[in-house]
Structures are given as C-alpha cells and as structure tokens.
Amino acid sequence: MIIIDFDDTLFDTQKFKQELASSLVSLGIGKELFWQTYAEARIMSDGNFSYSFERHANILEKEGFDCEQVLNNLNKVIEKIKNFLFDDTIDFLESLKKSEQDLYLLSLGDESFQKLKVGECDIAKYFKKVFFRGKDKELVVEEILAENKDSNIFFINDKIEESQKIKKDFPNIEVILKQAVTFAEEEYKNGGLKYFKTLAQINTNLSTPAGKQE
C-alpha cells in the first residue's frame, strides 16, 4: 500500500502559485499584494486550509479590484493545470499502478478547490481512494490503516516535520520524502528520513529489495 501526498509531491504547487500571481498582474495586482491576500485566503481562523479562487477574489474585491475579473484570470490558469504536474508524475503513477498495490491520494486544503485541481489533472483514476481534508494528515493515515491490513506501507510526502510526526505515530510505515523547493536540502539531510529529489528516484527506491513492491 502506498499513500501519496498531492501538493509539492505530485504537483508543482509553487510553480502553480507563481502562475496565479502572474495572471493578476494585468489587473494591477502586484506580486506583494497577491501573496499578502493569498496568505489571508489560505488559512481560516480555526487553522483549516481554505484557499479557493472565490475566497481570494472576495478578499481582493475589498482591496478595490473587480471580483469577476479576478476570477476570470485565475480560472484561465486552471485550463493548463496539467502542465503543473511534475515531469515524471504520470510515469511514476503508471509504474506504481502496474505493481498492483493499493494507492491512496491525500490532498490537504479546501475540498472543492483540491477536487478541482486533482480532477483537472486527471490522476484520480490511479488511486483506490482520494482524501480531501482541511488539515491533519495523521487522521487520514489512521483511517486508511484501519481499512487496509497491508503490512507493507509507504507514505510519500514533501513536508519534513509533518512526516516525522507520522513516522513517530506509525513506526511501521516507511516514510519517503520528495524534496520540495520550500525547504533547504540541509533540512532534509537533518530530518532523519529518506528523501529524493525526483519521483523517478523514489520509484527506483521502491523497487529495491528494501522497498520491494511485489
């Protein structure tokens, strides 16, 4: 069984966000204002991740911008969203699918927005089940383990501290990190977990005797 994170693991979220920022420049929304309002739109007071185009557009409307124009520009980025999958994502998923292991996708964030991203990327078909949650990946991992008795379990993620906690709470899980640009390599080196720069390298590791897929 393999549990795989979506953002920054299969999907180049940082490149996607940069494209969103660029799409609003023609409306007079500079990068500084984009990131300021993006941060406001991303997390609610209860700590849940909540980003959506509608929420962001409503915040920018309060700054004097036309809500419909903002939405129109942001939605144009969705039309090319497949371009933001990492170059080796599809080959990686195709390879894992052939291993006949159960694959689970974990996508953290606003449910409707994450469903939109995953749906437009057309990758849900590779997974037995897809989870969309506002926060706390540990609860999802616990839920997956409760319904699947496989003893050979891998968790592939990009976030170091989050993965360390999952490894601590579920020591039988083999945690593998996909290096993201949001963390310095030194942080991965000091994290105590196996990490790789590409999905292709992770796939090779899964195919070795220590991570045998059969």
C-alpha positions in Angstrom: 0.0 0.0 0.0 1.3 3.4 -0.9 -0.1 6.7 0.4 0.9 9.7 -1.7 0.6 13.4 -1.0 -0.6 15.7 -3.8 0.8 19.3 -3.4 4.6 19.6 -3.9 4.8 15.8 -4.3 3.0 15.0 -7.5 2.0 18.6 -8.3 4.4 21.6 -8.6 2.3 23.8 -6.3 4.9 26.6 -6.2 5.0 26.9 -9.9 1.2 26.9 -10.0 1.0 29.7 -7.4 3.6 31.8 -9.3 1.4 31.4 -12.4 -1.7 32.5 -10.4 0.2 35.6 -9.3 1.3 36.4 -12.8 -2.2 36.1 -14.1 -3.4 39.0 -12.0 -0.6 41.5 -12.9 -2.6 42.8 -15.8 -5.3 43.8 -13.4 -2.9 45.9 -11.4 -2.4 43.4 -8.7 1.3 43.3 -7.9 3.1 40.3 -6.5 3.3 41.7 -3.0 -0.5 42.2 -2.8 -1.1 38.8 -4.3 1.0 37.0 -1.7 -0.4 39.1 1.1 -4.0 38.3 0.1 -3.1 34.7 -0.8 -1.9 34.1 2.8 -5.2 35.6 4.1 -7.3 33.4 1.8 -5.3 30.2 2.6 -5.9 29.7 6.3 -9.1 30.2 8.3 -9.1 31.2 12.0 -9.6 27.6 13.1 -6.4 26.6 11.3 -8.1 24.8 8.4 -6.7 25.3 4.9 -9.4 27.0 2.9 -7.9 28.5 -0.3 -10.2 28.9 -3.2 -10.3 31.3 -6.1 -13.7 32.6 -4.8 -12.3 33.3 -1.4 -9.2 35.0 -2.8 -11.3 37.1 -5.3 -13.6 38.3 -2.5 -10.6 39.4 -0.4 -9.1 41.3 -3.4 -12.5 42.9 -4.0 -12.2 44.6 -0.6 -8.9 46.0 -2.0 -10.8 47.7 -4.8 -10.5 45.1 -7.6 -13.3 43.6 -9.7 -14.2 40.2 -8.3 -15.3 38.7 -11.6 -12.2 39.9 -13.5 -10.0 38.3 -10.8 -11.9 35.0 -11.0 -11.7 35.0 -14.8 -8.0 35.5 -14.8 -7.4 32.8 -12.1 -9.7 30.3 -13.9 -7.6 30.7 -17.0 -4.7 29.1 -15.2 -6.9 26.0 -14.4 -7.2 25.4 -18.2 -3.5 24.5 -18.3 -3.2 22.9 -14.9 -1.9 19.6 -16.2 1.3 21.5 -17.0 2.0 21.8 -13.3 2.3 18.1 -12.7 6.0 17.2 -12.2 7.5 15.9 -15.4 7.8 12.4 -14.0 4.4 12.2 -12.2 2.5 10.2 -14.8 5.3 7.8 -15.4 5.6 7.4 -11.6 1.9 6.7 -11.2 1.8 4.3 -14.2 4.6 2.3 -12.7 3.0 2.1 -9.3 -0.3 1.1 -10.8 1.4 -1.9 -12.5 2.7 -3.0 -9.2 -0.9 -3.8 -8.2 -0.6 -2.1 -4.9 -3.4 -0.1 -3.5 -2.7 3.6 -4.0 -4.2 6.3 -1.8 -4.0 10.1 -2.6 -4.0 12.6 0.2 -4.8 16.2 -0.7 -4.8 18.8 2.0 -6.8 22.0 1.6 -10.2 23.3 0.7 -12.1 20.3 -0.5 -13.8 21.8 -3.6 -10.6 23.5 -4.7 -8.4 20.4 -4.2 -11.0 18.3 -6.0 -10.8 20.8 -8.9 -7.0 20.6 -9.1 -6.9 16.8 -8.9 -9.8 16.4 -11.3 -8.4 18.7 -13.9 -5.0 16.9 -13.6 -6.8 13.6 -14.4 -4.9 11.5 -11.9 -7.7 10.2 -9.6 -8.0 7.2 -11.8 -4.7 5.8 -10.5 -5.9 5.7 -6.9 -8.2 3.3 -4.9 -9.3 6.3 -2.9 -8.7 10.0 -2.7 -8.9 12.0 0.5 -9.5 15.8 0.6 -9.1 17.3 4.1 -8.7 20.7 5.6 -5.9 19.7 8.0 -4.3 16.8 9.9 -2.9 14.2 7.5 -2.4 11.9 10.5 -6.1 11.3 10.9 -6.4 10.3 7.2 -3.4 7.9 7.6 -5.1 6.4 10.6 -8.3 6.0 8.6 -6.5 4.3 5.7 -4.7 1.9 8.0 -8.0 1.0 9.7 -9.5 -0.2 6.4 -6.3 -1.8 5.0 -4.4 -4.5 6.8 -1.4 -4.4 4.4 1.9 -4.6 6.4 4.0 -3.2 3.6 3.1 0.5 3.8 4.8 3.5 2.2 4.0 7.2 2.8 5.4 9.7 0.2 5.3 13.3 1.2 7.2 16.6 0.9 6.9 18.2 4.4 9.6 17.2 6.9 8.1 17.9 10.3 4.7 16.5 9.3 6.3 13.3 8.0 8.4 13.0 11.2 5.3 13.0 13.3 3.6 10.4 11.1 6.7 8.2 11.3 6.7 8.6 15.1 3.0 7.8 15.5 3.0 5.0 12.9 6.5 3.5 13.1 5.7 0.6 10.8 5.2 3.0 7.9 8.1 3.5 5.5 8.2 7.3 5.0 9.9 8.7 1.9 10.2 12.4 1.3 10.0 14.1 -2.1 12.3 17.2 -1.8 10.5 20.4 -2.3 11.9 23.9 -3.1 10.2 25.2 0.1 12.8 23.5 2.2 16.6 23.7 2.1 18.3 20.4 1.4 20.1 20.8 4.7 16.7 20.4 6.4 16.1 17.2 4.6 19.5 15.9 5.5 18.9 16.6 9.2 15.3 15.3 9.1 16.3 11.7 9.7 14.1 10.4 6.9 14.9 9.1 3.4 14.5 11.7 0.8 14.9 12.1 -3.0 14.7 14.9 -5.5 12.5 13.2 -8.1 9.6 10.8 -8.2 11.7 8.7 -10.6 14.3 8.2 -7.9 11.6 7.3 -5.4 10.2 4.7 -7.8 13.7 3.2 -8.1 13.9 3.0 -4.3 10.5 1.4 -4.0 11.7 -1.3 -6.5 14.8 -2.2 -4.4 14.7 -5.2 -2.0 14.2 -2.9 1.0 11.2 -1.3 -0.7 10.1 -4.3 -2.8 6.7 -3.7 -4.4 5.6 -7.3 -5.1 
